[in-house]
Amino acid sequence: MDKNINALDSILDLVGNTPLIKLNRIADSLTGNFYAKVEAFNPGHSAKDRIAVHIIDEAERKGILKAGSTIIETTSGNTGFSLAMASMVKGYKCILAVSSKSSPDKIDMLRSMGAQVYVCPAHVSADDPRSYYEVAKRLHKETKNSIYINQYFNELNIEAHYKTTGPEIWEQTNGNITHLIACSGTGGTISGTARFLKEQNPNIKVLAVDAYGSVLKKYHETGEFDHEEIYPYRIEGLGKNLIPTATDFNIIDRYIKVTDAESAHMARKIAHSEGMFVGYTSGAAMQAAIQYNLEGEFSKKSNVVIIFPDHGSRYMSKVFSDEWMDNQGFFEAKNAEQPKVIQYIK
């Protein structure tokens, strides 16, 4: 590179160092100070860029990834896009097994980034041969010179956030963070970030967000995997029907569950009040903050950091579609904001 040209080597050099932004109107009735760690500022528009780059770099360093290798993964969409982006830059093939619950926008974006996509039924057990977990495993066995990322059971998922997200938040708050709120799916984001922050200050409270229909909250509280907790829900990238080893349950202080409808409306409210166009799980994280506040979790001195995982563009056919919201019955919910449609007729 010409030393007189101030340019990055590739788009992957933009991963990380996302901004911390104060929440104003949406948090004006809450106790304490609230800040969003906006991961949509990553080049792939989600926090999953961090683990994609870290895991691929480690695989290259260890000689596992070689010229002509294929990267295979199970994903609800964001990790897949990040892996597809990194694969394109580095010259690898990418095959993704995706849940049918993923929005059409996400699936189209994966294909646009050159990934081969297998869409698998969402509402089957994790060990069902049709599940996206099992499909990815089968594809890995059938594909020579391939690597299976396996984010749900990969310690590097945690390590990526321990090395990046945690230190960034600590520096951005000058060590004054008192609470971390993050969604719990694979668990890498909340576990890695929390592990670093608690090493700096063990008094920081780590508050997780789970979905109704997921087993994580009850497992955290009882150590029991309860099949009765599992039923279909709409939020992507949040909650699980299995127990991921990429979740460090010992470092999480509390879980709270949020509903599909309230999380969807909250994503819209964030855009309308803060001008931040963020995704479904960001709405879930903000909804959880409100619920934790109602339970008296915070004081006036609290400095609460909420991780907003991805960008709203991934949900144009879902939470930002009036038709989809109406079809889910979400406009029938109490205090739901009704769509405003203005027709111009000549």
ZASEDO-430861 format. One record per residue (C-alpha): z, x, y; residue number from 1; chain; residue in three letters. Coordinates in nm, 4 decimals. Each point is the difference from the previous one (the first is absolute). Layout:
<pt <Z, X, Y>, NUM, A, ALA> ...
# end
This chain:
<pt <0.0000, 0.0000, 0.0000>, 1, A, MET> <pt <-0.0819, 0.1209, 0.3523>, 2, A, ASP> <pt <0.3318, 0.1034, 0.1587>, 3, A, LYS> <pt <-0.1177, -0.1553, 0.3260>, 4, A, ASN> <pt <-0.0228, -0.3435, -0.1624>, 5, A, ILE> <pt <0.3225, -0.1965, -0.0236>, 6, A, ASN> <pt <-0.0690, -0.2097, -0.3116>, 7, A, ALA> <pt <0.1753, -0.0908, -0.3220>, 8, A, LEU> <pt <-0.1375, 0.1214, -0.3334>, 9, A, ASP> <pt <-0.0100, -0.3540, -0.1415>, 10, A, SER> <pt <0.1377, -0.3493, 0.0534>, 11, A, ILE> <pt <0.2829, 0.0855, -0.2420>, 12, A, LEU> <pt <0.1535, 0.2235, 0.2670>, 13, A, ASP> <pt <0.0904, -0.3197, 0.1881>, 14, A, LEU> <pt <0.2404, -0.1184, -0.2718>, 15, A, VAL> <pt <0.3606, -0.0299, 0.1175>, 16, A, GLY> <pt <0.1722, 0.0368, 0.3370>, 17, A, ASN> <pt <-0.0304, -0.3735, 0.0620>, 18, A, THR> <pt <0.1691, -0.1411, 0.3102>, 19, A, PRO> <pt <0.3398, -0.1661, 0.0291>, 20, A, LEU> <pt <-0.0343, -0.2981, 0.2344>, 21, A, ILE> <pt <0.2809, -0.2071, 0.1519>, 22, A, LYS> <pt <-0.0082, -0.3682, -0.0906>, 23, A, LEU> <pt <0.0558, -0.2159, 0.3056>, 24, A, ASN> <pt <-0.0734, -0.3740, 0.0101>, 25, A, ARG> <pt <0.0223, -0.0535, -0.3747>, 26, A, ILE> <pt <0.3417, 0.1655, -0.0106>, 27, A, ALA> <pt <0.1499, -0.1314, 0.3236>, 28, A, ASP> <pt <0.2335, -0.2392, -0.1827>, 29, A, SER> <pt <0.1176, 0.2602, -0.2509>, 30, A, LEU> <pt <0.3117, 0.2171, 0.0241>, 31, A, THR> <pt <-0.0775, 0.3673, 0.0563>, 32, A, GLY> <pt <-0.3143, 0.2012, 0.0667>, 33, A, ASN> <pt <-0.3026, -0.0401, -0.2262>, 34, A, PHE> <pt <-0.2917, 0.2378, -0.0464>, 35, A, TYR> <pt <-0.3137, -0.0177, -0.2139>, 36, A, ALA> <pt <-0.1379, 0.2993, -0.1880>, 37, A, LYS> <pt <-0.3640, -0.1081, 0.0173>, 38, A, VAL> <pt <-0.1809, 0.1435, -0.3011>, 39, A, GLU> <pt <-0.3277, -0.1690, 0.0959>, 40, A, ALA> <pt <-0.0590, 0.3069, 0.2194>, 41, A, PHE> <pt <-0.0809, 0.2035, -0.3107>, 42, A, ASN> <pt <-0.3783, 0.0488, -0.0430>, 43, A, PRO> <pt <-0.0031, -0.2296, -0.3037>, 44, A, GLY> <pt <0.2134, -0.2504, 0.1948>, 45, A, HIS> <pt <0.3015, 0.0085, -0.2339>, 46, A, SER> <pt <0.3017, 0.2004, -0.1143>, 47, A, ALA> <pt <-0.1788, 0.0626, -0.3298>, 48, A, LYS> <pt <-0.2105, 0.2731, 0.1622>, 49, A, ASP> <pt <0.3075, 0.2184, -0.0242>, 50, A, ARG> <pt <0.0381, -0.0243, -0.3772>, 51, A, ILE> <pt <-0.3749, 0.0183, -0.0676>, 52, A, ALA> <pt <-0.0389, 0.3314, 0.1814>, 53, A, VAL> <pt <0.3251, 0.1448, -0.1356>, 54, A, HIS> <pt <-0.0669, -0.0893, -0.3642>, 55, A, ILE> <pt <-0.3614, 0.1206, 0.0137>, 56, A, ILE> <pt <0.1015, 0.3270, 0.1696>, 57, A, ASP> <pt <0.2630, 0.0614, -0.2691>, 58, A, GLU> <pt <-0.2485, -0.0765, -0.2780>, 59, A, ALA> <pt <-0.2453, 0.2473, 0.1511>, 60, A, GLU> <pt <0.2705, 0.2629, 0.0385>, 61, A, ARG> <pt <0.0949, -0.0382, -0.3674>, 62, A, LYS> <pt <-0.3630, 0.0111, -0.1130>, 63, A, GLY> <pt <0.0074, -0.3559, -0.1364>, 64, A, ILE> <pt <-0.2786, -0.1169, 0.2313>, 65, A, LEU> <pt <-0.3248, 0.1915, -0.0329>, 66, A, LYS> <pt <-0.3611, -0.0363, 0.1117>, 67, A, ALA> <pt <-0.1407, -0.3252, -0.1360>, 68, A, GLY> <pt <0.3433, -0.1532, -0.0690>, 69, A, SER> <pt <0.0621, -0.3734, 0.0207>, 70, A, THR> <pt <0.3110, -0.1437, 0.1655>, 71, A, ILE> <pt <0.1278, -0.3233, -0.1564>, 72, A, ILE> <pt <0.2727, -0.2254, 0.1330>, 73, A, GLU> <pt <0.1697, -0.3391, -0.0115>, 74, A, THR> <pt <0.0178, -0.1512, 0.3476>, 75, A, THR> <pt <0.0509, -0.3141, 0.2049>, 76, A, SER> <pt <-0.2514, 0.1475, 0.2429>, 77, A, GLY> <pt <0.1530, 0.2466, 0.2440>, 78, A, ASN> <pt <0.0627, 0.2902, -0.2374>, 79, A, THR> <pt <-0.3458, -0.0551, -0.1392>, 80, A, GLY> <pt <-0.1631, 0.0230, 0.3414>, 81, A, PHE> <pt <0.1943, 0.3171, 0.0817>, 82, A, SER> <pt <-0.0992, 0.1577, -0.3334>, 83, A, LEU> <pt <-0.3618, -0.1076, 0.0423>, 84, A, ALA> <pt <-0.0061, 0.1497, 0.3504>, 85, A, MET> <pt <0.1501, 0.3289, -0.1183>, 86, A, ALA> <pt <-0.2283, 0.0070, -0.3051>, 87, A, SER> <pt <-0.3052, -0.0463, 0.2212>, 88, A, MET> <pt <0.1062, 0.2859, 0.2275>, 89, A, VAL> <pt <0.0833, 0.2335, -0.2889>, 90, A, LYS> <pt <-0.2924, -0.0909, -0.2239>, 91, A, GLY> <pt <0.1725, -0.1828, -0.2865>, 92, A, TYR> <pt <-0.0940, -0.3272, -0.1681>, 93, A, LYS> <pt <0.2483, -0.2874, 0.0343>, 94, A, CYS> <pt <0.0644, -0.2951, -0.2337>, 95, A, ILE> <pt <0.2519, -0.2671, 0.0980>, 96, A, LEU> <pt <0.1633, -0.2843, -0.1928>, 97, A, ALA> <pt <0.0905, -0.2632, 0.2584>, 98, A, VAL> <pt <0.2106, -0.3147, -0.0193>, 99, A, SER> <pt <-0.1914, -0.3232, 0.0602>, 100, A, SER> <pt <0.2737, -0.0803, 0.2548>, 101, A, LYS> <pt <-0.1477, 0.2659, 0.2289>, 102, A, SER> <pt <-0.1918, -0.1454, 0.2916>, 103, A, SER> <pt <-0.3809, -0.0016, -0.0171>, 104, A, PRO> <pt <0.0088, 0.2184, 0.3123>, 105, A, ASP> <pt <0.1885, 0.2709, -0.1879>, 106, A, LYS> <pt <-0.2306, -0.0145, -0.3013>, 107, A, ILE> <pt <-0.3109, 0.0218, 0.2210>, 108, A, ASP> <pt <0.1505, 0.2960, 0.1850>, 109, A, MET> <pt <0.0622, 0.1834, -0.3288>, 110, A, LEU> <pt <-0.3601, -0.0458, -0.1044>, 111, A, ARG> <pt <-0.1238, 0.1046, 0.3427>, 112, A, SER> <pt <0.1850, 0.3290, -0.0460>, 113, A, MET> <pt <-0.1927, 0.0653, -0.3219>, 114, A, GLY> <pt <0.2652, -0.1007, -0.2529>, 115, A, ALA> <pt <-0.0831, -0.1754, -0.3270>, 116, A, GLN> <pt <0.2274, -0.3059, -0.0026>, 117, A, VAL> <pt <0.1328, -0.2025, -0.2940>, 118, A, TYR> <pt <0.1641, -0.3254, 0.1110>, 119, A, VAL> <pt <0.2753, -0.1045, -0.2427>, 120, A, CYS> <pt <0.1993, -0.3267, -0.0245>, 121, A, PRO> <pt <0.3164, 0.0132, 0.2106>, 122, A, ALA> <pt <0.2240, -0.2421, -0.1847>, 123, A, HIS> <pt <0.0272, 0.1664, -0.3398>, 124, A, VAL> <pt <0.2825, 0.2163, -0.1355>, 125, A, SER> <pt <-0.0090, 0.3731, 0.0717>, 126, A, ALA> <pt <-0.0630, 0.0820, -0.3670>, 127, A, ASP> <pt <-0.2851, -0.2511, -0.0376>, 128, A, ASP> <pt <-0.3243, 0.1919, -0.0776>, 129, A, PRO> <pt <-0.1660, -0.1888, 0.2896>, 130, A, ARG> <pt <0.2605, 0.1140, 0.2575>, 131, A, SER> <pt <-0.1108, 0.2544, 0.2539>, 132, A, TYR> <pt <0.2593, 0.2433, -0.1385>, 133, A, TYR> <pt <-0.1468, -0.0102, -0.3499>, 134, A, GLU> <pt <-0.3615, -0.0063, 0.1176>, 135, A, VAL> <pt <0.0576, 0.3195, 0.2020>, 136, A, ALA> <pt <0.1613, 0.1694, -0.3031>, 137, A, LYS> <pt <-0.2952, -0.0996, -0.2199>, 138, A, ARG> <pt <-0.2536, 0.1257, 0.2542>, 139, A, LEU> <pt <0.1857, 0.3309, 0.0200>, 140, A, HIS> <pt <-0.0177, 0.0418, -0.3794>, 141, A, LYS> <pt <-0.3700, -0.0873, -0.0027>, 142, A, GLU> <pt <-0.0997, 0.2234, 0.2943>, 143, A, THR> <pt <-0.0323, 0.3731, -0.0593>, 144, A, LYS> <pt <0.1334, 0.2397, 0.2633>, 145, A, ASN> <pt <0.2036, -0.2767, 0.1650>, 146, A, SER> <pt <0.3464, -0.0155, 0.1550>, 147, A, ILE> <pt <0.2162, -0.3135, 0.0101>, 148, A, TYR> <pt <0.2067, -0.0053, 0.3210>, 149, A, ILE> <pt <0.2555, -0.2505, -0.1409>, 150, A, ASN> <pt <0.1754, -0.0574, 0.3331>, 151, A, GLN> <pt <0.2673, -0.2294, -0.1486>, 152, A, TYR> <pt <0.1339, 0.2791, -0.2210>, 153, A, PHE> <pt <-0.0940, 0.3113, 0.1955>, 154, A, ASN> <pt <0.2787, 0.1997, 0.1662>, 155, A, GLU> <pt <-0.2583, 0.1384, 0.2432>, 156, A, LEU> <pt <-0.0144, -0.3495, 0.1517>, 157, A, ASN> <pt <0.3587, 0.0506, 0.1151>, 158, A, ILE> <pt <-0.0553, 0.3644, 0.0926>, 159, A, GLU> <pt <-0.2864, -0.0817, 0.2372>, 160, A, ALA> <pt <0.2254, -0.2159, 0.2172>, 161, A, HIS> <pt <0.2955, 0.2362, -0.0365>, 162, A, TYR> <pt <-0.2133, 0.2762, 0.1514>, 163, A, LYS> <pt <-0.1699, -0.2053, 0.2716>, 164, A, THR> <pt <0.1218, -0.3507, 0.0878>, 165, A, THR> <pt <0.3706, 0.0813, -0.0153>, 166, A, GLY> <pt <-0.0166, 0.3115, 0.2209>, 167, A, PRO> <pt <-0.2272, -0.1784, 0.2489>, 168, A, GLU> <pt <0.2448, -0.2897, 0.0425>, 169, A, ILE> <pt <0.2960, 0.2373, 0.0293>, 170, A, TRP> <pt <-0.1763, 0.1985, 0.2730>, 171, A, GLU> <pt <-0.1336, -0.3079, 0.1817>, 172, A, GLN> <pt <0.3490, -0.1542, 0.0187>, 173, A, THR> <pt <0.1679, 0.3342, 0.0779>, 174, A, ASN> <pt <0.2233, -0.0718, -0.2989>, 175, A, GLY> <pt <0.1275, -0.3245, 0.1516>, 176, A, ASN> <pt <-0.1414, -0.2360, -0.2626>, 177, A, ILE> <pt <0.2707, -0.2236, -0.1514>, 178, A, THR> <pt <-0.2087, -0.2257, -0.2273>, 179, A, HIS> <pt <-0.3313, 0.0278, -0.1863>, 180, A, LEU> <pt <-0.1837, -0.3149, -0.1093>, 181, A, ILE> <pt <-0.2926, 0.0402, -0.2385>, 182, A, ALA> <pt <-0.1838, -0.2050, -0.2583>, 183, A, CYS> <pt <0.0591, 0.0866, -0.3646>, 184, A, SER> <pt <-0.3070, 0.0003, -0.2240>, 185, A, GLY> <pt <-0.0655, 0.3230, -0.1856>, 186, A, THR> <pt <0.3086, 0.1203, 0.1895>, 187, A, GLY> <pt <-0.1431, 0.3313, 0.1132>, 188, A, GLY> <pt <0.0066, -0.0750, 0.3719>, 189, A, THR> <pt <0.3555, -0.1290, 0.0184>, 190, A, ILE> <pt <0.1394, 0.2494, -0.2533>, 191, A, SER> <pt <-0.1541, 0.3157, 0.1438>, 192, A, GLY> <pt <0.0709, -0.0944, 0.3599>, 193, A, THR> <pt <0.3568, -0.1058, -0.0791>, 194, A, ALA> <pt <0.0711, 0.3102, -0.2075>, 195, A, ARG> <pt <-0.0828, 0.2263, 0.2930>, 196, A, PHE> <pt <0.1837, -0.2111, 0.2567>, 197, A, LEU> <pt <0.3162, -0.0308, -0.2103>, 198, A, LYS> <pt <0.0061, 0.3762, -0.0463>, 199, A, GLU> <pt <0.0178, 0.0267, 0.3790>, 200, A, GLN> <pt <0.2512, -0.2829, 0.0402>, 201, A, ASN> <pt <0.1420, -0.1803, -0.3066>, 202, A, PRO> <pt <0.1211, -0.2863, 0.2221>, 203, A, ASN> <pt <-0.3535, -0.1242, 0.0668>, 204, A, ILE> <pt <-0.0425, -0.3395, -0.1654>, 205, A, LYS> <pt <-0.3130, -0.0475, -0.2095>, 206, A, VAL> <pt <-0.1087, -0.3642, -0.0159>, 207, A, LEU> <pt <-0.2750, -0.0977, -0.2426>, 208, A, ALA> <pt <-0.2362, -0.2972, 0.0076>, 209, A, VAL> <pt <-0.0936, -0.1865, -0.3190>, 210, A, ASP> <pt <-0.2085, -0.3097, -0.0750>, 211, A, ALA> <pt <0.0987, -0.3225, -0.1719>, 212, A, TYR> <pt <-0.1622, 0.0335, -0.3416>, 213, A, GLY> <pt <0.0944, 0.3683, -0.0320>, 214, A, SER> <pt <0.2686, 0.1629, -0.2180>, 215, A, VAL> <pt <0.1072, 0.2821, 0.2349>, 216, A, LEU> <pt <0.2890, -0.1573, 0.1924>, 217, A, LYS> <pt <0.1818, -0.1246, -0.3106>, 218, A, LYS> <pt <-0.0609, 0.3277, -0.1821>, 219, A, TYR> <pt <0.1523, 0.1912, 0.2932>, 220, A, HIS> <pt <0.3064, -0.2236, 0.0012>, 221, A, GLU> <pt <0.0602, -0.0392, -0.3752>, 222, A, THR> <pt <-0.2056, 0.2617, -0.1836>, 223, A, GLY> <pt <-0.1586, -0.2888, -0.1906>, 224, A, GLU> <pt <-0.3738, -0.0539, -0.0376>, 225, A, PHE> <pt <-0.0168, -0.3791, 0.0120>, 226, A, ASP> <pt <-0.3324, -0.1533, -0.1096>, 227, A, HIS> <pt <0.1160, -0.3305, 0.1497>, 228, A, GLU> <pt <-0.0338, 0.1544, 0.3467>, 229, A, GLU> <pt <-0.3754, 0.0458, -0.0461>, 230, A, ILE> <pt <-0.2461, -0.2574, 0.1305>, 231, A, TYR> <pt <-0.3210, 0.0122, 0.2077>, 232, A, PRO> <pt <0.0236, 0.0839, 0.3702>, 233, A, TYR> <pt <-0.2572, 0.0842, 0.2661>, 234, A, ARG> <pt <0.1278, 0.3048, 0.1901>, 235, A, ILE> <pt <-0.1896, 0.3170, -0.0986>, 236, A, GLU> <pt <0.1611, 0.3413, -0.0453>, 237, A, GLY> <pt <0.3541, -0.1372, -0.0063>, 238, A, LEU> <pt <0.2268, -0.0710, -0.2964>, 239, A, GLY> <pt <-0.0771, 0.0643, -0.3654>, 240, A, LYS> <pt <0.0010, -0.1523, -0.3493>, 241, A, ASN> <pt <0.1118, 0.3355, -0.1432>, 242, A, LEU> <pt <0.2486, 0.2710, 0.0988>, 243, A, ILE> <pt <-0.1800, 0.2980, 0.1603>, 244, A, PRO> <pt <0.1619, 0.3399, -0.0498>, 245, A, THR> <pt <-0.1379, 0.0871, 0.3453>, 246, A, ALA> <pt <0.2832, -0.2164, 0.1367>, 247, A, THR> <pt <0.3342, 0.1774, 0.0487>, 248, A, ASP> <pt <0.2271, -0.3046, -0.0176>, 249, A, PHE> <pt <0.3111, 0.2138, 0.0553>, 250, A, ASN> <pt <-0.1041, 0.0888, 0.3531>, 251, A, ILE> <pt <-0.0677, -0.3612, 0.1067>, 252, A, ILE> <pt <0.3000, -0.1869, 0.1410>, 253, A, ASP> <pt <-0.1260, -0.3583, -0.0046>, 254, A, ARG> <pt <-0.2947, -0.2206, -0.0918>, 255, A, TYR> <pt <-0.1013, -0.3276, 0.1577>, 256, A, ILE> <pt <-0.2808, -0.2354, -0.1053>, 257, A, LYS> <pt <-0.2565, -0.1552, 0.2326>, 258, A, VAL> <pt <-0.2386, -0.2899, -0.0549>, 259, A, THR> <pt <-0.3792, 0.0075, -0.0009>, 260, A, ASP> <pt <-0.0282, -0.2529, 0.2831>, 261, A, ALA> <pt <0.2546, 0.1535, 0.2375>, 262, A, GLU> <pt <-0.1450, 0.3476, -0.0520>, 263, A, SER> <pt <-0.3523, -0.1224, 0.0713>, 264, A, ALA> <pt <0.1041, -0.1754, 0.3214>, 265, A, HIS> <pt <0.2007, 0.3047, 0.1048>, 266, A, MET> <pt <-0.3055, 0.2257, -0.0335>, 267, A, ALA> <pt <-0.1790, -0.2332, 0.2414>, 268, A, ARG> <pt <0.3007, -0.0070, 0.2309>, 269, A, LYS> <pt <0.0093, 0.3807, 0.0191>, 270, A, ILE> <pt <-0.3595, -0.0025, 0.1219>, 271, A, ALA> <pt <0.0689, -0.2766, 0.2519>, 272, A, HIS> <pt <0.3210, 0.1503, 0.1380>, 273, A, SER> <pt <-0.0432, 0.3768, -0.0283>, 274, A, GLU> <pt <-0.3778, 0.0423, -0.0078>, 275, A, GLY> <pt <0.0293, 0.1820, -0.3340>, 276, A, MET> <pt <-0.2625, -0.1110, -0.2515>, 277, A, PHE> <pt <0.1885, 0.0736, -0.3209>, 278, A, VAL> <pt <-0.0111, -0.1323, -0.3548>, 279, A, GLY> <pt <0.1776, -0.2447, -0.2303>, 280, A, TYR> <pt <0.2704, 0.2448, -0.1114>, 281, A, THR> <pt <0.0740, 0.0871, 0.3617>, 282, A, SER> <pt <0.0688, -0.3685, 0.0544>, 283, A, GLY> <pt <0.2279, 0.0091, -0.3047>, 284, A, ALA> <pt <0.1892, 0.3011, 0.1368>, 285, A, ALA> <pt <0.0509, -0.1657, 0.3398>, 286, A, MET> <pt <0.1072, -0.3256, -0.1655>, 287, A, GLN> <pt <0.2562, 0.1975, -0.2004>, 288, A, ALA> <pt <0.1329, 0.1575, 0.3206>, 289, A, ALA> <pt <0.0604, -0.3478, 0.1413>, 290, A, ILE> <pt <0.1761, -0.1108, -0.3192>, 291, A, GLN> <pt <0.2181, 0.3123, -0.0090>, 292, A, TYR> <pt <0.0857, -0.0646, 0.3649>, 293, A, ASN> <pt <0.1079, -0.3571, -0.0800>, 294, A, LEU> <pt <0.2346, 0.1439, -0.2621>, 295, A, GLU> <pt <0.1685, 0.2175, 0.2645>, 296, A, GLY> <pt <-0.1360, 0.3317, -0.1255>, 297, A, GLU> <pt <-0.0495, 0.1536, 0.3467>, 298, A, PHE> <pt <0.2058, 0.0760, 0.3105>, 299, A, SER> <pt <-0.1036, 0.0564, 0.3608>, 300, A, LYS> <pt <-0.0063, 0.3743, -0.0698>, 301, A, LYS> <pt <-0.2310, -0.0300, -0.3005>, 302, A, SER> <pt <-0.3316, 0.1853, 0.0079>, 303, A, ASN> <pt <-0.2116, -0.1665, -0.2657>, 304, A, VAL> <pt <-0.3304, 0.1474, -0.1193>, 305, A, VAL> <pt <-0.2340, -0.2396, -0.1825>, 306, A, ILE> <pt <-0.2956, 0.1440, -0.1894>, 307, A, ILE> <pt <-0.3168, -0.2025, 0.0628>, 308, A, PHE> <pt <-0.2151, 0.1128, -0.2955>, 309, A, PRO> <pt <-0.3584, -0.0925, 0.0853>, 310, A, ASP> <pt <-0.2619, -0.1570, 0.2284>, 311, A, HIS> <pt <-0.0814, -0.3655, 0.0538>, 312, A, GLY> <pt <-0.3727, 0.0512, -0.0622>, 313, A, SER> <pt <0.0779, 0.0034, -0.3728>, 314, A, ARG> <pt <0.1065, -0.3650, 0.0161>, 315, A, TYR> <pt <-0.2715, -0.1731, 0.2016>, 316, A, MET> <pt <-0.0774, -0.2333, -0.2922>, 317, A, SER> <pt <0.3692, -0.0645, -0.0628>, 318, A, LYS> <pt <0.2853, -0.0125, 0.2518>, 319, A, VAL> <pt <-0.2344, 0.0196, 0.3001>, 320, A, PHE> <pt <-0.2229, -0.2751, -0.1374>, 321, A, SER> <pt <0.1034, -0.3497, 0.1093>, 322, A, ASP> <pt <-0.1857, -0.1423, -0.2998>, 323, A, GLU> <pt <0.1904, 0.2172, -0.2488>, 324, A, TRP> <pt <0.3331, -0.0706, 0.1678>, 325, A, MET> <pt <-0.0712, -0.3724, -0.0087>, 326, A, ASP> <pt <-0.1063, 0.0136, -0.3662>, 327, A, ASN> <pt <0.3308, 0.1661, -0.0890>, 328, A, GLN> <pt <0.1899, -0.2747, 0.1804>, 329, A, GLY> <pt <0.1423, 0.2525, 0.2431>, 330, A, PHE> <pt <-0.0708, -0.2138, 0.3068>, 331, A, PHE> <pt <0.2218, -0.2684, -0.1532>, 332, A, GLU> <pt <0.3004, 0.2322, 0.0091>, 333, A, ALA> <pt <0.2785, -0.0744, 0.2448>, 334, A, LYS> <pt <-0.0659, 0.1417, 0.3478>, 335, A, ASN> <pt <-0.3408, 0.1258, -0.1133>, 336, A, ALA> <pt <-0.2397, 0.0802, 0.2825>, 337, A, GLU> <pt <-0.3041, -0.2253, -0.0232>, 338, A, GLN> <pt <-0.3472, 0.1469, 0.0505>, 339, A, PRO> <pt <-0.1604, -0.0571, 0.3358>, 340, A, LYS> <pt <-0.3735, -0.0716, -0.0234>, 341, A, VAL> <pt <-0.2095, -0.0520, 0.3105>, 342, A, ILE> <pt <-0.3507, -0.1314, -0.0572>, 343, A, GLN> <pt <-0.2691, 0.0534, 0.2587>, 344, A, TYR> <pt <-0.2666, -0.2690, -0.0011>, 345, A, ILE> <pt <-0.3023, 0.0188, 0.2264>, 346, A, LYS> 
# end
